[in-house]
Amino acid sequence: MQCEALSYRPQASPQLPGAQSAFNALCSARGCPAAAGPGTRAGGCGPGPEAAAAVPGGALSPQHRPPPLLRRGSSVPGPEMALVLWKNFLQITMKRILQQRRLSLYNGAHGYEEELIKKKLQQFSGGSIDLSKEDNGIAILTLNNPKLMNAFTGTMMVELQERVTELENWKDGKGLIIHGAGNTFCSGSDLNVVKEISNSQDGMNMCMFMQNTLTRLMRLPLISVALVQGKAFGGGAELTTACDFRLMTPGSEIRFVHKHMGLVPGWGGGARLVRIVGSGAALQLLGGAARVDPERALGMGLSEETLPSSDGTRALAQAQAWLSQYTEGPAAVIRAVKKVVTAGRELPLEAALRTEKDIFGTVWGGPANLQALVRRPKHK
């Protein structure tokens, strides 16, 4: 059988970095030399033993294998066949990226060796990341290093990753509040750690590690809030952008101070900030290392609300009350809402629509849907 489909080489999507290389990998894994270059035709385009490695998330399950028209003996013209194959593969890949929130942004090809990086970070101890999960489905994550304004030590970076993993496995969760101990949020990285990993490779490793962790945090099926009390500087400011919402207390401030350290954001905060406030405002905040108080944050859309109290205990209770208006209801429905929004934010439109359809299917006819129909058959 000749691989007519793969004689057509679709262009890599600008919204899926590495899409062309992934396409090539799929061709190779299926035993098709067409991956070698454009216009090549070859036989034996059946699934190869390494096919699982070519698709993020593992082996192609039956429902994810190419449809019959793409298999042996197909008489579909080459370009049409290639287009269907490409759309099918793109849909599978994007869906896996969304569904598998632990999927790393980086791998060995980027020089990323996670276990070695964690071992290095764990040399710098101090502080902790504490997590409590409430019966109402809201978790409280506390940055606990008040002696250093909750600055991240190496062990705290590793613990944050562990807490994110725990939250990914919490099936009853609906919401998350991140705050700092001692009435302040976070002053970024512990300078003692920064000095010890000041060479370029160690800095890049820490950058990749934290980008992976905060991306997973952002993709949690939990509606998340950063409760900003006191200072959120540098990496602390970046952490707030990984949450869905930001609440500030009187006298608090958010400040991207990276410029004064001769740096730019490295934990993904720059890219996320642009999506929150727009490129112009992001340039002002990053280029001017500007202090953002509650009033300014509210005006530019960086904060949703200024809470009445700056006292730690009362502010946390107020944040929980604020968040509960969005987390009230069955966990399955709230988590589905967050997944739909995540898909809309991160995926191309067609892929987001298909994902929304799939998520819709998980709640249609479910317990909450059926109970609602019995309780309120019509909207009033």
C-alpha positions as CSV (number, residue, x, y, z in Angstrom):
1,M,0.0,0.0,0.0
2,Q,1.3,3.4,-0.8
3,C,1.1,6.3,1.6
4,E,-0.7,8.7,-0.7
5,A,-1.9,10.8,2.3
6,L,1.6,11.7,3.4
7,S,2.7,12.9,0.0
8,Y,0.9,16.1,1.0
9,R,2.8,18.1,3.7
10,P,0.5,20.3,5.7
11,Q,2.0,23.5,7.2
12,A,2.6,23.5,10.9
13,S,0.0,25.3,12.9
14,P,1.4,28.5,14.5
15,Q,-0.9,27.8,17.4
16,L,0.7,24.4,18.0
17,P,4.4,24.8,18.4
18,G,6.2,21.7,17.1
19,A,3.2,20.5,15.2
20,Q,5.2,19.7,12.1
21,S,7.8,17.7,14.0
22,A,5.0,15.9,15.8
23,F,3.5,15.0,12.4
24,N,6.8,13.7,11.2
25,A,7.1,11.7,14.4
26,L,3.7,10.1,13.8
27,C,4.7,9.2,10.2
28,S,8.0,7.6,11.4
29,A,6.3,5.8,14.3
30,R,3.8,4.3,11.8
31,G,6.6,3.0,9.7
32,C,6.3,5.5,6.9
33,P,9.4,7.0,5.4
34,A,7.3,9.9,4.1
35,A,8.5,11.8,7.2
36,A,11.8,12.1,5.5
37,G,10.7,15.0,3.3
38,P,8.0,16.6,1.2
39,G,6.7,14.7,-1.8
40,T,7.9,11.3,-0.7
41,R,5.7,8.3,-1.2
42,A,6.3,5.0,0.6
43,G,4.6,1.8,1.5
44,G,3.9,0.3,4.9
45,C,2.0,3.2,6.6
46,G,0.6,0.9,9.2
47,P,0.9,1.6,13.0
48,G,4.4,1.0,14.2
49,P,5.4,-0.3,17.6
50,E,6.5,3.2,18.7
51,A,3.2,4.9,17.8
52,A,2.4,5.5,21.5
53,A,5.5,7.7,21.9
54,A,4.5,9.9,19.0
55,V,1.3,11.2,20.6
56,P,1.2,13.1,23.9
57,G,-0.4,11.0,26.6
58,G,0.5,7.5,25.4
59,A,-0.8,4.9,23.0
60,L,-3.5,5.6,20.6
61,S,-6.7,4.0,21.9
62,P,-9.2,2.5,19.4
63,Q,-11.3,5.6,19.4
64,H,-8.3,7.8,18.6
65,R,-6.9,5.7,15.8
66,P,-7.4,7.0,12.3
67,P,-10.8,6.2,10.9
68,P,-11.1,3.4,8.3
69,L,-10.8,5.7,5.3
70,L,-7.2,6.4,6.5
71,R,-6.2,2.8,6.8
72,R,-4.9,0.2,4.4
73,G,-6.6,0.0,1.1
74,S,-8.1,3.5,1.2
75,S,-8.9,4.9,-2.2
76,V,-9.3,8.5,-1.0
77,P,-7.2,11.0,-3.0
78,G,-3.9,11.9,-1.4
79,P,-4.5,15.6,-0.5
80,E,-8.0,14.9,0.9
81,M,-6.7,12.0,2.9
82,A,-3.8,14.0,4.3
83,L,-6.2,16.8,5.3
84,V,-8.4,14.4,7.2
85,L,-5.4,12.8,8.8
86,W,-3.9,16.1,9.8
87,K,-7.2,17.4,11.3
88,N,-7.6,14.1,13.2
89,F,-4.1,14.2,14.6
90,L,-4.3,17.9,15.5
91,Q,-7.6,17.3,17.4
92,I,-6.2,14.4,19.3
93,T,-3.0,16.3,20.2
94,M,-4.8,19.4,21.4
95,K,-7.3,17.4,23.4
96,R,-4.5,15.5,25.1
97,I,-2.8,18.8,26.0
98,L,-6.0,19.9,27.7
99,Q,-6.9,16.6,29.3
100,Q,-3.5,15.7,30.6
101,R,-2.8,18.8,32.8
102,R,0.5,17.3,33.9
103,L,1.9,17.3,30.4
104,S,5.3,19.0,30.7
105,L,6.0,22.1,28.6
106,Y,9.6,20.9,28.4
107,N,11.4,17.6,28.0
108,G,14.9,16.2,27.5
109,A,15.1,17.9,24.1
110,H,15.1,21.2,25.9
111,G,17.8,20.1,28.4
112,Y,15.1,19.6,31.0
113,E,15.8,16.8,33.5
114,E,13.2,17.2,36.2
115,E,14.6,14.8,38.8
116,L,18.0,16.4,38.6
117,I,16.5,19.9,38.9
118,K,14.5,18.9,41.9
119,K,17.5,17.4,43.5
120,K,19.4,20.7,43.0
121,L,16.5,22.8,44.3
122,Q,16.1,20.7,47.4
123,Q,19.6,21.8,48.5
124,F,18.0,25.1,49.4
125,S,15.7,24.5,52.3
126,G,13.3,26.7,54.3
127,G,9.7,27.5,54.5
128,S,6.8,25.3,53.3
129,I,3.8,25.1,51.1
130,D,0.8,24.1,53.2
131,L,-2.5,22.8,51.8
132,S,-5.8,22.2,53.4
133,K,-8.9,20.9,51.6
134,E,-12.3,22.0,53.1
135,D,-15.6,20.1,53.0
136,N,-17.1,22.8,50.8
137,G,-14.7,21.9,48.0
138,I,-12.4,24.9,48.5
139,A,-8.8,24.3,49.1
140,I,-6.5,26.8,50.9
141,L,-2.8,26.8,49.8
142,T,-0.5,28.8,52.1
143,L,2.9,30.1,51.2
144,N,4.6,29.8,54.5
145,N,8.0,31.5,54.9
146,P,7.1,34.7,56.8
147,K,10.6,35.5,57.9
148,L,11.5,36.1,54.2
149,M,8.1,37.6,53.2
150,N,7.2,34.1,51.9
151,A,10.0,34.1,49.4
152,F,10.3,30.8,47.5
153,T,13.2,28.6,48.6
154,G,14.2,25.6,46.5
155,T,12.2,23.2,48.7
156,M,9.2,25.4,48.5
157,M,9.3,25.2,44.7
158,V,9.4,21.4,44.8
159,E,6.6,21.4,47.4
160,L,4.4,23.6,45.2
161,Q,4.7,21.0,42.5
162,E,3.7,18.3,44.9
163,R,0.7,20.3,46.1
164,V,-0.4,20.9,42.5
165,T,-0.2,17.1,41.9
166,E,-2.4,16.6,45.0
167,L,-5.0,19.1,43.7
168,E,-5.0,17.4,40.3
169,N,-6.0,14.2,42.1
170,W,-8.7,15.8,44.3
171,K,-11.9,14.9,42.5
172,D,-14.2,16.7,44.9
173,G,-12.5,20.0,44.6
174,K,-14.2,23.1,43.2
175,G,-12.1,26.1,44.2
176,L,-8.6,27.2,45.4
177,I,-7.4,30.2,47.3
178,I,-3.6,30.9,47.4
179,H,-2.4,33.3,50.1
180,G,0.7,34.0,52.2
181,A,1.4,33.6,55.9
182,G,2.0,36.6,58.1
183,N,-0.3,39.1,56.2
184,T,1.9,39.2,53.0
185,F,1.7,37.3,49.8
186,C,5.1,36.6,48.4
187,S,8.3,38.5,47.6
188,G,9.4,36.2,44.8
189,S,12.5,34.0,45.0
190,D,14.8,33.7,48.1
191,L,17.8,35.8,47.1
192,N,20.1,33.2,48.8
193,V,18.8,30.6,46.2
194,V,19.2,33.1,43.4
195,K,22.9,33.7,44.2
196,E,23.6,30.0,44.4
197,I,22.0,29.2,41.0
198,S,23.2,32.4,39.2
199,N,24.7,30.5,36.2
200,S,22.7,30.4,33.1
201,Q,21.9,26.7,33.0
202,D,20.7,26.5,36.6
203,G,18.5,29.6,36.0
204,M,17.0,28.1,32.9
205,N,16.3,24.9,34.8
206,M,14.5,26.7,37.6
207,C,12.6,28.7,35.0
208,M,11.4,25.6,33.2
209,F,10.5,23.9,36.4
210,M,8.3,26.8,37.7
211,Q,6.7,27.3,34.3
212,N,5.7,23.7,34.2
213,T,4.3,23.9,37.8
214,L,2.4,27.2,37.3
215,T,0.9,26.0,34.0
216,R,-0.4,22.9,35.7
217,L,-1.8,25.1,38.5
218,M,-3.5,27.4,35.9
219,R,-5.1,24.3,34.2
220,L,-6.5,22.8,37.4
221,P,-10.3,22.2,37.1
222,L,-10.7,24.5,40.1
223,I,-11.7,28.1,40.1
224,S,-8.6,29.8,41.7
225,V,-8.1,33.1,43.5
226,A,-4.9,34.8,44.6
227,L,-5.5,36.6,47.9
228,V,-3.0,39.5,47.8
229,Q,-2.2,40.9,51.2
230,G,0.9,43.0,51.7
231,K,3.5,42.5,48.9
232,A,3.3,40.4,45.8
233,F,6.7,41.2,44.2
234,G,8.6,39.5,41.4
235,G,7.9,35.8,41.3
236,G,5.0,36.5,43.7
237,A,3.4,38.8,41.2
238,E,3.9,36.1,38.6
239,L,2.2,33.6,40.8
240,T,-0.9,35.8,41.0
241,T,-1.3,35.6,37.2
242,A,-1.5,31.8,37.3
243,C,-4.9,32.2,39.2
244,D,-8.2,32.9,37.6
245,F,-8.9,35.8,39.9
246,R,-7.0,38.2,42.1
247,L,-8.4,39.8,45.3
248,M,-6.5,42.5,47.1
249,T,-6.7,43.9,50.6
250,P,-6.3,47.6,51.6
251,G,-2.6,48.6,51.5
252,S,-1.5,45.7,49.4
253,E,0.5,45.9,46.1
254,I,1.5,43.9,43.1
255,R,4.8,44.8,41.5
256,F,6.8,43.2,38.7
257,V,10.2,44.3,40.0
258,H,12.2,42.1,37.6
259,K,13.7,45.0,35.7
260,H,15.5,46.2,38.8
261,M,17.1,42.8,39.1
262,G,18.3,42.9,35.5
263,L,15.7,40.3,34.6
264,V,12.4,39.7,32.9
265,P,9.7,37.3,34.2
266,G,10.7,33.7,33.9
267,W,7.9,31.8,35.5
268,G,5.4,32.5,32.7
269,G,4.1,35.7,34.4
270,G,4.9,38.0,31.4
271,A,2.9,35.9,28.9
272,R,0.0,35.5,31.3
273,L,0.0,39.2,32.2
274,V,-0.4,40.2,28.6
275,R,-3.5,38.0,28.4
276,I,-5.0,39.6,31.6
277,V,-4.4,43.3,31.0
278,G,-3.3,43.6,27.4
279,S,0.1,44.3,25.9
280,G,0.1,48.0,26.5
281,A,-0.6,47.8,30.2
282,A,1.8,44.8,30.5
283,L,4.6,46.9,29.0
284,Q,3.9,49.7,31.5
285,L,4.0,47.3,34.5
286,L,7.1,45.4,33.3
287,G,9.0,48.3,31.8
288,G,8.3,50.7,34.6
289,A,8.4,48.1,37.5
290,A,5.3,50.1,38.5
291,R,3.6,49.7,41.9
292,V,0.0,48.5,41.5
293,D,-2.2,49.3,44.4
294,P,-5.7,48.0,44.8
295,E,-7.4,50.9,43.0
296,R,-5.1,50.8,40.0
297,A,-5.3,47.0,39.8
298,L,-9.1,47.2,39.8
299,G,-9.1,49.8,37.1
300,M,-6.8,47.8,34.7
301,G,-8.5,44.5,35.3
302,L,-5.7,42.9,37.2
303,S,-7.9,42.6,40.3
304,E,-11.5,41.7,40.7
305,E,-12.2,43.4,44.0
306,T,-10.7,45.0,47.0
307,L,-11.7,43.3,50.2
308,P,-12.8,45.3,53.2
309,S,-10.3,43.9,55.7
310,S,-6.5,43.6,55.6
311,D,-6.4,41.3,58.7
312,G,-5.3,37.8,57.6
313,T,-8.0,35.7,59.2
314,R,-10.9,38.1,58.2
315,A,-9.5,38.6,54.7
316,L,-9.3,34.9,54.1
317,A,-12.9,34.4,55.3
318,Q,-14.0,37.2,52.9
319,A,-12.1,35.6,50.0
320,Q,-13.9,32.3,50.7
321,A,-17.2,34.0,50.7
322,W,-16.4,35.8,47.5
323,L,-15.3,32.6,45.8
324,S,-18.3,30.6,47.0
325,Q,-20.6,32.5,44.6
326,Y,-18.8,30.8,41.8
327,T,-18.3,27.4,43.4
328,E,-21.8,26.8,44.7
329,G,-23.2,23.7,43.1
330,P,-22.1,20.1,42.3
331,A,-18.4,19.6,41.8
332,A,-18.9,17.9,38.5
333,V,-20.6,21.0,37.1
334,I,-18.1,23.5,38.5
335,R,-15.1,21.6,37.3
336,A,-16.7,21.2,33.9
337,V,-17.2,25.0,33.7
338,K,-13.5,25.6,34.4
339,K,-12.5,23.0,31.8
340,V,-14.6,24.7,29.2
341,V,-13.1,28.1,30.0
342,T,-9.6,26.6,29.9
343,A,-10.2,25.1,26.5
344,G,-11.6,28.4,25.2
345,R,-8.5,30.3,26.4
346,E,-5.8,27.8,25.2
347,L,-7.1,26.0,22.2
348,P,-7.9,27.1,18.6
349,L,-11.6,27.7,18.1
350,E,-12.4,24.4,16.4
351,A,-10.5,22.4,19.0
352,A,-12.1,24.4,21.8
353,L,-15.6,23.7,20.4
354,R,-15.0,20.0,20.1
355,T,-13.6,20.0,23.7
356,E,-16.7,21.9,24.9
357,K,-18.9,19.3,23.2
358,D,-17.0,16.5,25.0
359,I,-17.3,18.2,28.3
360,F,-21.0,18.9,27.7
361,G,-21.5,15.2,27.2
362,T,-20.2,14.5,30.7
363,V,-22.8,16.6,32.4
364,W,-25.8,16.2,30.0
365,G,-28.2,13.7,31.6
366,G,-26.0,13.6,34.7
367,P,-27.4,13.8,38.3
368,A,-27.3,17.6,38.5
369,N,-28.9,18.0,35.1
370,L,-31.8,15.5,35.9
371,Q,-32.4,17.0,39.4
372,A,-32.6,20.5,37.8
373,L,-35.1,19.3,35.3
374,V,-37.3,17.9,38.1
375,R,-36.9,21.0,40.3
376,R,-37.2,23.7,37.6
377,P,-38.5,22.4,34.3
378,K,-38.7,26.0,33.0
379,H,-36.6,29.1,33.6
380,K,-38.6,31.8,35.4
